[in-house]
Amino acid sequence: MSPTIDLTTPGFWLVTLLALALMTPITHGSLRRWVWAVVNVLFIAWMLRLRVVEVLAGVAVAHLALRMLTCRGWRGPVAAAGFVSVLCLFVLHKLPGLSREMGTGVVNPLLLTVGFSYVFLRLIDAGRVIYEGGRAPPSLPSTINYLLPFHMLAAGPIQSYEDFVDQPAVPRPISAVQVLGGVERIALGLFKKFVVAYVIQKVFLTDFYVTGPYFLLEVQMHYLWIYLDFSAYSDIAVGVGRLMGVHTPENFDKPYVARNMIDFWDRWHISLSRWVRRNLFIPIQLGLARRTGGKRALLIATLAFTVSFLLCGLWHGISWPFFAWGAMHAAGLVITNAYRHWLTRRLGSKGVKAYKAKPGYRLLAQFLTFQYVALSLVIITYPWKDLWS
């Protein structure tokens, strides 16, 4: 069974109303954490058709592993065993045929909670921070609330563990203006998904079964459709988070105007790109820098980009199209970084600043970046099987 969590179903809105009714009047931090945890567990159990005991079993294993990362003498073995176990569960979740054969008994609840894509990333982030001593391990209700926030599981955002720990236990009373802002954000998300994205899908998209000049138009509209549909979920999550007083990071910042691939990943799925930076790119870069004594910075960055985004592609799906998508984005980042390095050496910092300020260059860069991203999205959605049949 594959987890499906849809923010547009009646069940999601019923749970949202329940969370608002229960959490809004609570001014005690510990009680608020427990109530929030109960809401999250009930939602996951309901949406994934699991018993509450099964969900708690999966969370309890994760909670115990995170607590043991602070035990002297156990930190290394627990970190290694925990990472391998979580990685295996994640791979099992991403291989539907294998998960159907093995996803029974104890494995099933672990597979559907710990193995779920966004839970996997949150576990890795929390484990790294706790292992490095950046923050203390969470309590049981905090473990539930960090790993399974019902409004952020469908399409993110991926809140960092440090951000989760640092947010106040009891938020300030929400004002009428903030309530209106949250409702407006939810309405924007619903409008983007059910009006704009829906019209684009029905009018322009053919799943790339049309050839000729129309194929090029569909490439453009397909990118816009994915952005609108994906960012709509994030808008809904951010709006619901505001109403509940739960910090929910922003996930998009006009990615269609990005002027290069580095700029694109600062604007697209921002919480994922920051996760990749914290947990893959920087550790790989620092590890290679120590081995080389800080020499060959450009080569080190190239290797870090390549490994990080190949893994990012496989996180989306263990298949050749997603691997190719990751490779294409890795190549775009490597080329952008190398071009920046070359341009800085040739023009100097002032010259680069003047170069970037030219409207013609900016528009050309935005156009090329848009096309590059649009083509990369075709890789993962094109009906390749029909091409060879």
Secondary structure, DSSP 8 states (H G I E B T S, - for coil): ------TTSHHHHHHHHHHHHHHTT---HHHHHHHHHHHHHHHHHHHTT--HHHHHHHHHHHHHHHHHTTSTTTHHHHHHHHHHHHHHHHHHHH-HHHHHHH--TTHHHHHHHTTSHHHHHHHHHHHHHHHTTSS----HHHHHHHH--GGGTTT-----HHHHHHS-SS-----HHHHHHHHHHHHHHHHIIIIIIHHHHHHH--TT---THHHHHHHHHHHHHHHHHHHHHHHHHHHHHHHHT-------S-GGG-SSHHHHHTTSSHHHHHHHIIIIIHHHHHHHHHHHTT--HHHHHHHHHHHHHHHHHHHH-SSHHHHHHHHHHHHHHHHHHHHHHHHHHHHHHHHHHHHHH-HHHHHHHHHHHHHHHHHHHHHHHS-HHHHH-
